[in-house]
Amino acid sequence: MEWLRGLFVEYSVIQAVVVLSLITAVGLVLGKVKILGISLGVTFVFFVGILGGHFGLAIDPQMLNYAESFGLIIFVYALGLQVGPGFFGSFRKGGMTLNMLALAVVFLGTLMTIVFHFVCGVSLADMTGILSGAVTNTPALGAAQQTLKQLHMEDTDPALGCAVAYPLGVIGVILAIVVVRKLFPCRSMNAGENENKAHAPFIVGFQVCNPGIFGKTVKETALLAYHKFVISRLWRDGKVTIPTSDTVLREGDRLLVITSEADVNKLTMLFGEQEHVDWNKDDIDWNAIDSQLISQRILVTRSEINGKRLGSLRLRNHFGINIT
């Protein structure tokens, strides 16, 4: 058992890797546990780290400094990949308002930090840590620690204040949202359910019998309708294909259309005849083409397409893909 004790107590590179890996693994597992439908996710890793430090679990200070710096770099880089490409594009729709609100939160928190520093007598380093934890801003904590080192104030560490305030920074926001929803309901639950049901995706089949759209492309036909729909499948001459906006509709074509249930009757007038779609008994195997398709999740990182509409990219025509 001595080797096991040494693995967790005696400072070494292996000991640091084991401790950090254990804390991360336990935190990720516990983060998936839901209580009243709420889970803390990756945030639980932070809480496990606090608990481990409380019971005396520690690693070599130099290794800890490296882990903090490297972890912060990876965190900021991953966050930049996720939100960076759409940052400037977000200003076109409400982004300016949201960013101004975020800046207001930062300035208000900074002001409160200074006020509480003078009123309560708490050191500015500790108040900075409390601010970082209250707004769950780990990069701010890293910046504060680096600033203190440059000022040769290594004896003060804001990490403790951050650790104390961080749990309430996470749980407090969740509780605040729950309370606000209870105090200020925007609409009744039944009304919301009925509205969601009316606009939920609805799959319906049509047969092209309207002479007014014979020989017209899918794009031209869509311009004749005031309601949105997507033709996901087309059956013609015994073969199922995926149409594009340039596909020409012919008499007798059978279409599989995705729309809302409220628009079915109006689209029946456009196409000519509605057909009941039965996946098990239908004479057309609409899913036969699925064996030739693949599904992928793609992260948009090209700044050239920020703010552009999906229709303007003509992805179905150029690449034969559908975005769901």
C-alpha positions as CSV (number, residue, x, y, z in Angstrom):
1,M,0.0,0.0,0.0
2,E,3.1,2.2,0.3
3,W,3.3,2.6,-3.4
4,L,-0.3,3.7,-3.6
5,R,0.2,6.3,-0.9
6,G,3.2,7.6,-2.7
7,L,1.3,7.8,-5.9
8,F,-1.1,10.3,-4.4
9,V,1.1,12.1,-1.8
10,E,4.8,12.2,-3.0
11,Y,5.4,15.0,-5.5
12,S,6.3,13.8,-9.0
13,V,5.2,14.2,-12.6
14,I,3.2,10.9,-12.4
15,Q,1.6,12.0,-9.1
16,A,0.4,15.2,-10.7
17,V,-1.0,13.5,-13.8
18,V,-2.8,10.9,-11.6
19,V,-4.3,13.5,-9.3
20,L,-5.4,15.8,-12.1
21,S,-6.8,12.9,-14.2
22,L,-8.7,11.5,-11.2
23,I,-10.2,14.9,-10.4
24,T,-11.2,15.4,-14.0
25,A,-12.7,11.9,-14.4
26,V,-14.7,12.1,-11.2
27,G,-16.0,15.6,-12.0
28,L,-17.1,14.6,-15.5
29,V,-19.0,11.5,-14.2
30,L,-20.7,13.4,-11.4
31,G,-21.5,16.3,-13.8
32,K,-23.8,14.0,-15.7
33,V,-26.0,13.3,-12.7
34,K,-29.2,15.2,-12.9
35,I,-31.1,16.6,-9.9
36,L,-34.6,17.9,-10.7
37,G,-33.6,17.8,-14.3
38,I,-30.5,20.0,-13.8
39,S,-26.9,18.8,-14.2
40,L,-23.8,20.9,-13.7
41,G,-21.8,19.3,-16.5
42,V,-18.1,20.0,-16.8
43,T,-18.4,22.6,-13.9
44,F,-18.5,19.7,-11.5
45,V,-14.8,19.2,-12.2
46,F,-14.1,22.5,-10.4
47,F,-16.1,21.4,-7.4
48,V,-14.3,18.1,-7.2
49,G,-11.0,20.0,-7.3
50,I,-12.1,22.2,-4.4
51,L,-13.1,19.1,-2.4
52,G,-9.8,17.4,-3.2
53,G,-7.9,20.5,-2.0
54,H,-10.0,20.6,1.2
55,F,-8.9,17.0,2.1
56,G,-5.2,17.8,1.5
57,L,-4.8,16.5,-2.1
58,A,-2.0,18.5,-3.6
59,I,0.6,18.4,-6.4
60,D,4.0,20.0,-6.9
61,P,3.7,23.8,-7.1
62,Q,5.7,24.0,-10.3
63,M,3.5,21.3,-11.9
64,L,0.4,23.1,-10.6
65,N,1.6,26.4,-12.2
66,Y,2.2,24.6,-15.5
67,A,-1.2,22.9,-15.4
68,E,-3.0,26.2,-14.6
69,S,-1.3,28.0,-17.5
70,F,-1.7,25.2,-20.0
71,G,-5.3,24.5,-19.0
72,L,-6.2,28.2,-19.3
73,I,-4.6,28.3,-22.8
74,I,-6.6,25.3,-24.0
75,F,-9.8,26.7,-22.4
76,V,-9.5,30.1,-24.1
77,Y,-8.4,28.5,-27.4
78,A,-11.4,26.0,-27.4
79,L,-13.8,28.8,-26.5
80,G,-12.4,31.0,-29.3
81,L,-13.0,28.2,-31.8
82,Q,-16.5,27.8,-30.7
83,V,-17.7,31.5,-30.6
84,G,-14.9,33.4,-32.4
85,P,-16.0,32.8,-36.0
86,G,-19.5,34.2,-35.4
87,F,-18.5,37.1,-33.1
88,F,-18.6,39.9,-35.7
89,G,-21.6,38.3,-37.5
90,S,-23.6,38.3,-34.3
91,F,-23.6,42.1,-34.3
92,R,-26.1,42.1,-37.1
93,K,-28.9,40.6,-35.0
94,G,-29.1,41.7,-31.4
95,G,-25.4,41.1,-30.9
96,M,-24.6,44.7,-30.0
97,T,-27.3,44.7,-27.3
98,L,-26.1,41.5,-25.8
99,N,-22.5,42.6,-25.8
100,M,-23.4,45.9,-24.2
101,L,-25.3,44.0,-21.4
102,A,-22.2,41.8,-20.9
103,L,-19.9,44.8,-20.6
104,A,-22.4,46.4,-18.2
105,V,-22.2,43.2,-16.0
106,V,-18.3,43.4,-16.1
107,F,-18.3,47.2,-15.1
108,L,-20.9,46.7,-12.4
109,G,-19.0,43.7,-10.9
110,T,-15.8,45.7,-11.0
111,L,-17.5,48.6,-9.2
112,M,-19.0,46.4,-6.6
113,T,-15.6,44.7,-6.0
114,I,-13.9,48.1,-5.3
115,V,-16.8,49.2,-3.0
116,F,-16.8,46.0,-1.0
117,H,-13.0,46.2,-0.7
118,F,-13.2,49.5,1.1
119,V,-16.4,48.9,3.0
120,C,-15.7,45.3,4.2
121,G,-11.9,45.5,4.5
122,V,-11.3,42.4,2.3
123,S,-8.1,42.6,0.3
124,L,-8.4,43.6,-3.3
125,A,-6.8,40.2,-4.3
126,D,-9.4,38.2,-2.5
127,M,-12.2,40.5,-3.9
128,T,-10.9,39.9,-7.4
129,G,-11.0,36.2,-6.9
130,I,-14.6,36.5,-5.5
131,L,-15.5,38.5,-8.6
132,S,-14.0,35.8,-10.9
133,G,-15.9,33.1,-9.1
134,A,-19.2,35.0,-8.9
135,V,-19.2,35.5,-12.7
136,T,-17.6,32.0,-13.3
137,N,-14.9,33.7,-15.4
138,T,-11.8,31.5,-15.1
139,P,-9.7,33.6,-17.6
140,A,-10.2,36.6,-15.3
141,L,-8.8,34.6,-12.4
142,G,-5.7,33.6,-14.5
143,A,-5.2,37.3,-15.5
144,A,-5.5,38.3,-11.8
145,Q,-2.9,35.7,-10.7
146,Q,-0.5,36.8,-13.4
147,T,-0.9,40.5,-12.5
148,L,-0.2,39.7,-8.8
149,K,3.0,37.9,-9.8
150,Q,4.2,40.8,-11.9
151,L,3.6,43.1,-8.9
152,H,5.6,40.7,-6.7
153,M,2.5,39.9,-4.5
154,E,2.8,36.1,-4.6
155,D,1.7,35.9,-1.0
156,T,-1.9,36.8,-1.9
157,D,-3.8,34.3,-4.1
158,P,-7.3,35.1,-5.4
159,A,-7.9,31.4,-6.2
160,L,-9.4,30.8,-2.7
161,G,-12.0,33.6,-3.1
162,C,-12.8,32.2,-6.6
163,A,-13.3,28.7,-5.2
164,V,-15.7,30.0,-2.5
165,A,-17.8,32.1,-4.9
166,Y,-17.8,29.8,-7.9
167,P,-20.5,27.4,-6.6
168,L,-23.0,30.2,-6.0
169,G,-22.0,31.7,-9.3
170,V,-23.2,28.5,-11.0
171,I,-26.1,27.4,-8.8
172,G,-27.2,31.0,-8.1
173,V,-27.8,31.7,-11.8
174,I,-29.8,28.5,-12.2
175,L,-32.0,29.3,-9.2
176,A,-32.4,32.9,-10.4
177,I,-33.7,31.7,-13.8
178,V,-36.1,29.3,-12.1
179,V,-37.4,32.1,-9.8
180,V,-37.8,34.6,-12.7
181,R,-39.7,32.1,-14.8
182,K,-42.1,31.5,-11.9
183,L,-42.6,35.2,-11.1
184,F,-42.9,36.4,-14.7
185,P,-44.5,33.7,-16.8
186,C,-44.6,35.0,-20.4
187,R,-47.5,32.7,-21.4
188,S,-49.5,29.8,-20.2
189,M,-48.1,26.3,-20.7
190,N,-51.0,25.1,-22.7
191,A,-50.8,28.0,-25.1
192,G,-47.1,27.3,-25.6
193,E,-47.7,23.6,-26.2
194,N,-50.4,24.4,-28.8
195,E,-48.2,26.9,-30.6
196,N,-45.2,24.5,-30.6
197,K,-47.5,21.7,-32.0
198,A,-48.8,23.9,-34.7
199,H,-45.3,24.9,-35.9
200,A,-43.7,21.5,-35.3
201,P,-42.2,19.8,-38.4
202,F,-44.8,17.7,-40.1
203,I,-44.2,15.1,-42.9
204,V,-46.8,14.8,-45.6
205,G,-47.0,13.3,-49.1
206,F,-48.3,15.1,-52.2
207,Q,-48.9,14.1,-55.8
208,V,-48.3,16.8,-58.4
209,C,-51.7,17.3,-60.1
210,N,-51.8,21.1,-60.4
211,P,-51.2,22.2,-64.0
212,G,-50.0,25.5,-62.8
213,I,-46.7,24.0,-61.5
214,F,-46.1,21.6,-64.4
215,G,-42.7,22.3,-65.8
216,K,-41.7,24.7,-63.0
217,T,-38.6,24.2,-60.8
218,V,-38.8,23.6,-57.1
219,K,-37.5,27.2,-56.6
220,E,-40.2,28.7,-58.8
221,T,-42.9,26.6,-57.1
222,A,-41.7,27.8,-53.7
223,L,-42.0,31.4,-54.8
224,L,-45.7,30.8,-55.5
225,A,-46.4,29.7,-51.9
226,Y,-46.5,32.0,-48.9
227,H,-45.7,29.2,-46.5
228,K,-42.4,27.5,-45.9
229,F,-41.8,23.9,-46.9
230,V,-38.9,21.5,-47.9
231,I,-39.2,18.8,-50.5
232,S,-37.0,16.1,-49.0
233,R,-37.8,13.2,-51.5
234,L,-39.2,12.9,-55.0
235,W,-40.5,9.7,-56.6
236,R,-40.5,9.5,-60.4
237,D,-40.3,6.5,-62.8
238,G,-40.0,4.1,-59.9
239,K,-37.0,5.9,-58.4
240,V,-36.6,8.0,-55.2
241,T,-34.3,11.0,-55.5
242,I,-33.4,14.1,-53.4
243,P,-34.5,17.1,-55.5
244,T,-32.7,20.4,-55.7
245,S,-34.0,23.9,-56.2
246,D,-33.5,23.4,-60.0
247,T,-35.4,20.1,-60.2
248,V,-38.3,20.5,-62.6
249,L,-41.7,19.1,-61.3
250,R,-43.8,17.0,-63.7
251,E,-47.3,15.7,-63.6
252,G,-47.7,12.6,-61.5
253,D,-44.6,13.3,-59.4
254,R,-45.0,12.1,-55.8
255,L,-43.3,14.3,-53.2
256,L,-42.4,13.9,-49.5
257,V,-42.7,17.3,-48.0
258,I,-41.6,18.7,-44.6
259,T,-43.8,21.6,-43.4
260,S,-46.0,22.6,-40.4
261,E,-49.4,20.9,-39.9
262,A,-51.1,24.3,-40.1
263,D,-49.9,24.7,-43.7
264,V,-50.9,21.3,-45.1
265,N,-54.2,22.3,-46.6
266,K,-52.7,25.4,-48.3
267,L,-49.9,23.3,-49.8
268,T,-52.5,20.7,-51.0
269,M,-54.0,23.5,-53.1
270,L,-50.5,24.2,-54.5
271,F,-49.4,20.7,-55.4
272,G,-52.9,19.3,-56.2
273,E,-53.4,16.2,-54.1
274,Q,-52.4,15.1,-50.6
275,E,-51.4,11.5,-50.0
276,H,-51.2,9.6,-46.7
277,V,-47.7,8.5,-45.9
278,D,-47.4,5.1,-44.2
279,W,-43.8,4.1,-43.6
280,N,-44.7,0.5,-43.2
281,K,-47.4,0.0,-45.8
282,D,-46.6,2.6,-48.4
283,D,-45.8,1.3,-51.9
284,I,-42.9,3.7,-52.1
285,D,-39.8,3.0,-50.0
286,W,-38.9,6.6,-49.1
287,N,-36.0,5.4,-46.9
288,A,-34.3,3.3,-49.7
289,I,-32.0,6.2,-50.5
290,D,-30.9,6.6,-46.9
291,S,-28.3,3.8,-47.3
292,Q,-26.4,6.1,-49.6
293,L,-26.4,9.1,-47.2
294,I,-24.2,10.0,-44.3
295,S,-24.8,12.4,-41.4
296,Q,-22.2,14.8,-40.1
297,R,-21.9,17.6,-37.6
298,I,-19.9,20.5,-39.0
299,L,-18.6,23.6,-37.2
300,V,-18.7,26.8,-39.2
301,T,-15.3,28.5,-39.0
302,R,-15.1,30.5,-42.3
303,S,-15.7,34.2,-41.6
304,E,-16.8,34.7,-45.3
305,I,-20.1,33.1,-44.6
306,N,-20.9,34.7,-41.3
307,G,-24.4,36.3,-41.4
308,K,-25.4,34.8,-44.7
309,R,-28.6,32.9,-45.3
310,L,-28.5,29.2,-45.9
311,G,-30.6,29.7,-49.1
312,S,-28.0,32.0,-50.5
313,L,-25.3,29.3,-50.2
314,R,-27.2,26.9,-52.5
315,L,-25.8,24.0,-50.6
316,R,-28.2,21.4,-52.0
317,N,-27.4,22.4,-55.6
318,H,-23.6,22.7,-55.2
319,F,-22.9,19.9,-52.8
320,G,-26.1,17.8,-52.6
321,I,-26.5,18.3,-48.8
322,N,-29.4,19.2,-46.5
323,I,-28.9,21.1,-43.2
324,T,-31.2,19.9,-40.5
